[in-house]
Amino acid sequence: MVEFRELTMGDESLYCDYMSEWIDHDEEIVPVATNITRYENFEALVHELADNKSRDTQIDNTTLFLIDENEIIGAANIRHDLNDKLKRIGGHIGYGIRKKYRGKGYGNKILKKSLDYLSRIGVQEALVTCDETNKASAAVIKHNGGEEIEPSLLDDGTVIRRFQIEIS
């Protein structure tokens, strides 16, 4: 059974396995809120995520993991509101799928469940962004109703594609 939920203390071995796949492939851990190096230890990660706090913003947020039986498939960091930085890059939802599960529809599942969560807390229009080079993420966003709006240009020249999604 696939669940979309917060981590608990009992998920430590699942989480360690999940993190090791990101690290073994030398990939940037997405969403960044799930990166263990930001926390003192697993217990601190679980408590800080449960407290809806992020070290990058003062925005309330919720981090949920897509878990199937004995594996974490991916995660989403769902921002309840947006500040100026998140309006340019990040948006309401940052999500990532572990490498072995990419291209199997899990991105669509995580984004849909994240949009459902936003709907339940009263957000009617979501902003979702991705790097210009991330064609897979752009396809997932469009599949979930994303309408492309003006991109953001970062100081280093990186183009961030921005999409708005009407939430019913």
Order of alpha helices (4+ residues) and beta strands (2+ residues): beta-alpha-alpha-beta-beta-alpha-beta-alpha-beta-alpha-beta-beta
